């Protein structure tokens, strides 16, 4: 049940938590955000390419 409360709090206050993540992990946050954007665009579009 605590996990659900944590996830709801994380989603509702993403601006605060994102600042904490950047302060703690630094450059790794940029790598994770890049991977999320790459997966959203690259892995969704590629099945529609032919050949």
C-alpha positions as CSV (number, residue, x, y, z in Angstrom):
1,X,0.0,0.0,0.0
2,X,2.9,2.3,0.7
3,X,4.1,1.8,-2.9
4,X,0.8,3.1,-4.3
5,X,1.0,6.2,-2.1
6,X,4.6,6.8,-3.2
7,X,3.7,6.5,-6.9
8,X,0.7,8.8,-6.5
9,X,2.9,11.3,-4.7
10,X,5.6,11.0,-7.3
11,X,3.2,11.6,-10.2
12,X,1.5,14.6,-8.5
13,X,4.7,16.3,-7.5
14,X,7.0,15.3,-10.3
15,X,8.6,18.7,-10.4
16,X,9.9,18.4,-6.9
17,X,11.0,14.8,-7.4
18,X,12.7,15.5,-10.7
19,X,14.8,18.2,-9.0
20,X,15.8,15.7,-6.3
21,X,16.8,13.2,-8.9
22,X,18.9,15.7,-10.8
23,X,20.6,16.8,-7.6
24,X,21.3,13.2,-6.7
25,X,22.2,11.5,-10.0
26,X,23.3,14.4,-12.2
27,X,24.2,13.4,-15.7
28,X,22.5,10.0,-15.5
29,X,19.1,11.7,-15.4
30,X,19.8,13.1,-18.9
31,X,20.7,9.6,-20.1
32,X,17.5,8.1,-18.7
33,X,15.4,10.9,-20.3
34,X,17.2,10.3,-23.6
35,X,16.4,6.6,-23.4
36,X,12.8,7.3,-22.7
37,X,12.5,9.6,-25.7
38,X,14.4,7.2,-27.9
39,X,12.1,4.3,-27.0
40,X,9.0,6.4,-27.5
41,X,9.9,7.4,-31.0
42,X,12.3,4.7,-32.3
43,X,10.6,1.6,-31.0
44,X,7.1,2.7,-32.1
45,X,8.0,3.9,-35.6
46,X,10.3,1.1,-36.7
47,X,7.7,-1.6,-37.0
48,X,6.0,0.4,-39.8
49,X,9.1,0.6,-41.9
50,X,9.3,-1.9,-44.8
51,X,12.3,-4.0,-45.7
